[in-house]
Amino acid sequence: MRMGSCVVFSAAGFLLVSLSNTRWLAITGVVVTSLSSGLGEVTLLSYSHRYTKNVISTWSSGTGGAGVIGAASYMGLRYFFTAADSLLLMLVVPIVQALTFWLILTHPEPNIALVVESGGIGSQEQIIEAPKMSVGEKLKLVPGLMKYMIPLGLVYLFEYFINQGLYELIQFDNTFIGHADQYRWLQTDYQIGVFLSRSSVNFISINKIWLMSVLQLANVVLLTFEAVYWYIPNIWIVFALVLWEGLLGGAAYVNTFYRMSKEVPWEQREVSMGIASMADSIGIALAGWASMPVHNAICKLPSPTRLGS
């Protein structure tokens, strides 16, 4: 049921944005698409507890790859089609999503785990089922999950503040990329960083998630000053910073849920992952509200002069 809602919302979002002729309809499309993304993440992350913990790394790598493919494909389509036609072509995404989930994916038995108990003579295998949890019991889990949720939420708050509020204000003249294309290239560059770090947990595991939120805050400071003063002399330095921003965001995501897959008791894991996945959504929403007034305030400042130009 929830997966069906994700597919419908995703398709509706593409249609609303591509066919809109008013601002409020386009905004509605963006909201619907965000609902699809958030509900899909909560649903599939919770669902992943039925598989081995390695599924967390492959899920994270897949979502990182989806970001790169999505950003790069839209950027490529815009060279040949209008924005509306490009979004209509993107309707293939929810179709593939539905086919993959219902026809290709192998679905294990729900809420069942195999436990091996050691006995005096040998070992015994016992199949146990996770207990159903009430709303009150689920809410009691939240305080214990804050050590995962707060650092992850802050990382996403900072990086989406950059993505939504600052990218458009960073401009380099006399380069091989026009201003409009620079924004799309920065988005693709960011997604490459996310993909690389989300695919890295099997090679390197990071327990100090809070450190990535501090480093992401440093990126906010550096790129905010760049948006205001244009002090960075070369576009490749900005590309490097944005790649680093993506690496931090992806690493925070995959390491948070990988830690949870090892540290949270099995019977609480499905609910806990669903709750914790709300942290990045909350961070993104707060970033959207914070970035709008900052973006507008910077736009009202006198136009800066690029250092060395």
VEXZA-726093 format. One record per atom (N, C-alpha, C): residue in one letter; x, y, z. Coordinates in steps of 0.05 Angstrom, whole numbers, plus 5000, padded with zeros to 4 digits. Example, Ala and Ser with C-alpha at 12.3 -4.5 7.8 and 13.67 -1.06 7.14 Angstrom:
% VEXZA-726093
A526448865156/A524649105156/A526449345156/S525749555142/S527349795143/S525850015157/
This chain:
% VEXZA-726093
M501749765000/M500050005000/M501850255000/R503750265019/R505450505020/R507150524995/M508150294985/M509750304960/M508150394936/G505650314935/G503950404914/G503450714915/S503250814940/S502951104943/S505451254933/C507751134939/C510351264930/C510351284900/V509651064886/V509651064857/V507751274845/V505351274856/V503251464847/V504151754852/F505151814876/F506052084882/F508352174864/S510251984859/S512452044841/S511552124813/A509751964802/A508752024775/A507152284775/A505552324796/A503952564797/A505752814799/G507952794814/G509753014817/G510953104791/F511952904775/F513052964749/F510953094731/L508552994731/L506453104714/L505653384722/L505353434748/L504553694757/L506653914750/V509153844755/V511254044749/V511554094719/S511453874703/S511953904675/S509654044661/L507154004670/L504754114657/L503754364670/S505154454691/S504154694705/S504454944689/N502555124691/N502755394679/N502455614700/T502355534725/T502355724747/T504355634768/R505255834784/R507255774804/R506255584825/W503655624834/W502655454856/W502455164847/L501855114822/L501654844812/L504354704811/A506354854803/A509054754803/A510054684831/I509454864850/I510154814878/I508754574889/T506254544881/T504754304890/T506054044879/G507054054854/G508453824843/G510953764858/V512453974866/V514853934882/V514253804909/V512053894921/V511153784947/V510453494945/V508953434924/V508053154919/V510452974914/T512453074899/T514852914894/T516452874920/S516553074937/S517853054963/S516452844980/L513852844980/L512352644995/L513052364985/S513252324959/S514052064948/S516751984958/S518652174957/S521452114966/S521552044995/G520252205012/G520352155041/G518951905049/L516551855038/L515151605044/L516651365034/G517851385010/G519351164999/G521751095016/E523151305027/E525451255044/E524651115070/V522551215083/V521651095107/V520850805102/T519350755081/T518350495075/T520550295069/L522450365051/L524450175043/L526650135063/L527350345078/L529250315100/L528150125121/S525650155128/S524449975148/S524349695137/Y523749675111/Y523549405098/Y526249265097/S528449425097/S531149305094/S531949125118/H530549155141/H531348995164/H530748695160/R529148625139/R528548345133/R530948205120/Y532848365111/Y535148255097/Y537648275115/T539948195105/T542448215120/T543248515122/K545048575140/K545848855144/K547348965120/N548348795102/N549748885078/N547849025059/V545248975063/V543249115046/V543349415051/I544049505075/I544249785081/I546349915063/S548649785059/S550649905042/S549849915013/T548449695003/T547549694976/T545249884971/W543449914991/W541350114989/W542550394987/S544450455005/S545650725004/S547050774978/S548550574968/S549950604943/S547950644920/G545650504921/G543650534900/G542350804901/T541750914924/T540551184926/T542651394917/G545151344924/G547251534914/G547451524884/G547351284872/G547551254843/G545051384830/A542751354843/A540351474832/A540551784830/G541951894850/G542352184850/G544052274827/V546152124822/V547952184799/V546452154773/I545151924769/I543751874744/I541552074740/G540052144762/G537852344759/G538852614751/A540952714765/A542052974759/A543352984731/A544852774725/A546252774699/A544352734676/S542352564679/S540452524657/S538752774652/Y537952914673/Y536453164669/Y538153374655/M540653384664/M542553584652/M542953514623/G543153264616/G543553184588/G541053234572/L538653164583/L536153204568/L535653494562/R536553674580/R536053964576/R537554074552/Y539653934543/Y541054024519/Y539353974494/F537353794495/F535853714472/F532853774475/F531853784499/F528953824503/F528454054522/T525954144522/T525154344542/T524954224570/A524754394590/A524554294617/A522054114621/A519854204609/A517354044611/A517553774598/D518653764574/D519053504560/D520953324575/S523053444586/S525053284601/S523753144625/L522053294639/L520653184663/L518652964654/L517353004631/L515452804622/L516952544615/L519352564604/L520952324598/L521852184624/M522052344646/M522752224672/M520552044684/L518252034671/L516151864681/L516951564680/V519051514665/V520051234665/V520951144692/V521751334710/V522751274736/V520751124754/P518351244759/P516351094775/P515550824763/I515550804736/I514850554723/I516950344730/V519450414727/V521550224734/V521550154763/Q520950354780/Q520750304809/Q518650094815/A516350124803/A514149934808/A514949654798/L516049634774/L516749374763/L518849234780/T520749394790/T522949284807/T521849174833/F520149324846/F519149244873/F517349004871/W515449004852/W513448794852/W514048554835/L515848584815/L516448364797/L519248244800/I521148414808/I523948314808/I524948254837/L524248414856/L525348384883/L524248134896/T525947984910/T525147754926/T524247844954/H521947774962/H520847874987/H520947655008/P522547695030/P522647495051/P520247505069/E519947305086/E517747305106/E518047545124/P515747675131/P515947915148/P516347855177/N518048025190/N518248025219/N519047765231/I520747615217/I521647355227/I524647335227/A525847225248/A528747195249/A529346915259/L531646815250/L532546545258/L534646585280/V534146475304/V536046505326/V537246235332/V539846225335/V541245975342/V541945975371/E540945785386/E541545775415/E543345535421/S545445585436/S547345375443/S546245215467/G546244955465/G545344775487/G547644615498/G546944445517/G549044275529/G550144075510/I548443965493/I549243755474/I549843875447/G548244055438/G548644185412/G547344455411/S546544535388/S545244795385/S542444745374/Q540644925380/Q537944915371/Q537245165355/E535745135334/E534845355318/E531945425325/Q531445675329/Q528745755336/Q527946005319/I525645985308/I524646215292/I522946385310/I523546645311/I522046825328/I520847045311/E518747165321/E517347375307/E517547635323/A518047855310/A518248105324/A515548185335/P515448285360/P512848355371/P511748615358/K509148635357/K507848875347/K508249095368/M508749335359/M509149555377/M506949765375/S506049865398/S504050075398/S505350345391/V503650545387/V504750815381/V506350915405/G505350865429/G506850945453/G509550815455/E509650555449/E512250415450/E514150515429/K513150585406/K514850705385/K515950975394/L514251135406/L515151405415/L517351385436/K517251175452/K519251135473/K522051075462/L522050995437/L524650935424/L526151185416/V524651405412/V525751655400/V528151765416/P527951795443/P530251905458/P532851745453/G532651485452/G535051325447/G536151345419/L534451435400/L535351465373/L536451745366/M536351925386/M537352195381/M540352205374/K541852015385/K544752015379/K545251965349/Y543351835336/Y543551805307/Y542252035292/M539952125302/M538252305287/M539352595286/I540452685309/I541252965310/I543653025291/P545852855292/P548052905273/P547152885244/L545552675238/L544652645210/L542852875201/G541052965219/G539353195212/G540953445207/L543053495223/L544653735220/L546253725194/V547353495187/V548753465162/V546953545138/Y544553445139/Y542653495117/Y541653785117/L541253895141/L540554175143/L542654355130/F545254305136/F547354465125/F547754425095/E547654175086/E548254135058/E545954225040/Y543454195049/Y541254285032/Y540854585034/F541854715055/F542055005056/F543855095033/I546054965030/I547955025008/I546554974981/N545354744978/N544254664952/N541954844943/Q540254914962/Q537855064956/Q538155364957/G540055454973/G540355744976/G542755874964/L544855714958/L547355844950/L548255774921/Y547655534912/Y548655454885/Y548055654864/E545555754863/E544855944841/E546256204843/L547356274867/L548656534871/L551556524864/I552656284859/I555456264852/I555756264822/Q557156454812/Q557256484783/Q560156554774/F561056414753/F563656464741/F563256544712/D564356774705/D564156864677/D566656774662/N566356774635/N568656704618/N569656424623/T567856234628/T568555954631/T567255794609/F567855534607/F566755364587/F563855294592/I562755364616/I560055294624/I558455554629/G556155584616/G554455814621/G553355814649/H552156044658/H551156064685/H549055854692/A547055824675/A544955624680/A546055344681/D547955284663/D549155014664/D550954974688/Q552155194698/Q553855164722/Q552155054746/Y549755144749/Y548055044770/Y547554744767/R546954654743/R546454374739/R548954204742/W551254314734/W553754174738/W554454144768/L553854354783/L554354344812/L552654134825/Q550154114817/Q548353904827/Q549353624821/T550353584796/T551353324788/T553953264804/D555653464807/D558153434822/D557553344851/Y555653474863/Y554753404890/Y553753114891/Q552153034872/Q551052764872/Q553252554868/I555352624853/I557652434850/I558952394877/G559352604893/G560452574919/G558752404937/V556152444936/V554252284952/V554451994944/F554551934918/F554651654909/F557251524919/L559451664916/L562051544924/L562051474954/S561151654971/S561251605000/S559151405009/R556751414996/R554751215003/R555550934995/S557450904978/S558350644969/S560850544984/S561650695004/S564250655017/S564250495043/V561850435054/V561750335081/V562950065085/N563049905063/N564349645065/N567449665065/F568449905059/F571349945059/F572250115083/I570650305091/I571250475113/I568750545128/S568850505155/S566450565171/S567150795191/I565350985193/I565851225210/I563751225232/N564551215257/N562751225279/N562051505289/K563851695285/K563451965295/K561952135274/I559252085273/I557652225254/I557552525259/W557752605285/W557652885292/W559953045279/L562252915274/L564553055261/L563753145233/M562152995219/M561353065192/M559453305192/S557853335214/S556053565216/S557753825220/V559953805235/V561654035240/V563054115214/L564053915199/L565353965174/L563454085153/Q560953985154/Q558954095135/Q558254385142/L558254445167/L557754725175/L560054905165/A562454805165/A564754955153/A564255005124/N563054815109/N562454855081/N560355075078/V558455085096/V556455305095/V557755575096/V559655605115/V561055855118/V562655935093/L564155735083/L565855795059/L564155865035/L562055715030/L560455765006/L558556005009/T557756075034/T556156315038/T557856565031/F560356565041/F562156785034/F562756795004/E562856564991/E563256564962/E560856684948/A558356614957/A555956724945/A555857024948/V556857134970/V556757424976/V558957574962/Y561457464964/Y563757624956/Y565157524930/W564457274921/W565757164898/W568857174901/Y569757074923/Y572657094929/Y574256854918/I572956634910/I574456404900/I575156454871/P577756444864/P578556524837/P577956334814/N577356074821/N577155874800/N574755694805/I573255634784/I570855464787/I571555184797/W573955094791/W574754814798/W574954794829/I575655014842/I575755004871/I572954964883/V571055104871/V568255074879/V567254784874/F568054674851/F567254394845/F568454204866/A570954254875/A572154094895/A570654114922/L569954354929/L568454394954/L565654264953/V564354274930/V561754154928/V561953854928/L564053744915/L564453454917/L564953364945/W566453524960/W566953464989/W564353485005/E562653674998/E560053695011/E558453445007/G558453344982/G556953094976/G558152854990/L560752844992/L562052625006/L561252615035/L561152845048/L560352865076/L557452775080/G555652875063/G552852805065/G552352505061/G553552385041/G553252105036/G554351935058/A556752015068/A558051865090/A556351865115/A555252105122/A553552125145/A551151935143/Y549951925120/Y547551765115/Y548151465119/V550051365103/V550551075103/V551650985130/N553351135142/N554551045168/N552551055190/T550651245189/T548551255210/T546850995209/F545950925186/F544150695184/F545650425186/Y548150435178/Y549850195182/Y550350135211/R550850355226/R551150325255/R548650225268/M546350325259/M543850235271/M543349945265/S544149855241/S543749565234/S545349385252/K547449485264/K549149325282/K548449365312/E547549605319/E547149675347/E544349655357/V542349695340/V539549695349/V538549405350/P537249325372/P536249045374/P534448975350/W534548735341/W533148655317/W530148715319/E528948655341/E526048695344/E525148985343/Q527049175346/Q526449455345/Q527449585320/R528849435303/R530349555281/R528549675259/E526449535252/E524649635231/E523549905238/V522449925263/V521250175271/V523350395275/S525650315286/S527750515292/S528850635266/M529250475246/M530250585220/M528150765208/G525650695210/G523550875199/G523551145213/I523851135240/I523851385255/I526351555248/A528651425248/A531151565243/A531351685215/S529951555196/S530051665169/S528651935167/M526952005187/M525652265187/M527652485192/A529952425203/A531852635210/A532852785186/D533552635164/D534552785141/D532252945128/S529752835128/S527552975117/S526953235132/I527153225159/I526753465175/I528953665169/G531453565167/G533653745161/G533353885134/I532353735114/I531953845087/I529754055088/A527553995102/A525354185104/A526154445118/L527654425140/L528654655154/L530554815136/A532254675121/A534054815103/A532554975082/G530354865072/G528755005052/G527655265063/W526655265087/W525555505099/W527855705105/A530055605115/A532355785122/A533655905097/S533755755076/S535255845052/S533756065037/M531156065038/M529556265022/M530156545031/P529956625056/P530656895064/P533556965060/V535356775064/V538156825060/V538756875031/H537656705014/H537956734984/H537057014976/N534657084985/N533557344977/N535157584987/A536257555012/A537857765023/A540457805008/I541657585000/I544157604984/I543657724957/C541357654945/C540657774919/C540358074920/K539658184943/K539258474946/K541858624950/L544058474955/L546658604959/L547858694933/P549658884933/P550958974908/P552458734895/S552358724869/S553658504855/S556658514860/P557858294868/P560758294873/P562358274847/T564958314850/T566758294828/T568658054833/R568857874814/R570457634817/R573357704821/L574657594841/L577457644846/L579157564822/G580757754812/G582457694790/G581257744763/S578657824762/S577357874736/S577558164728/
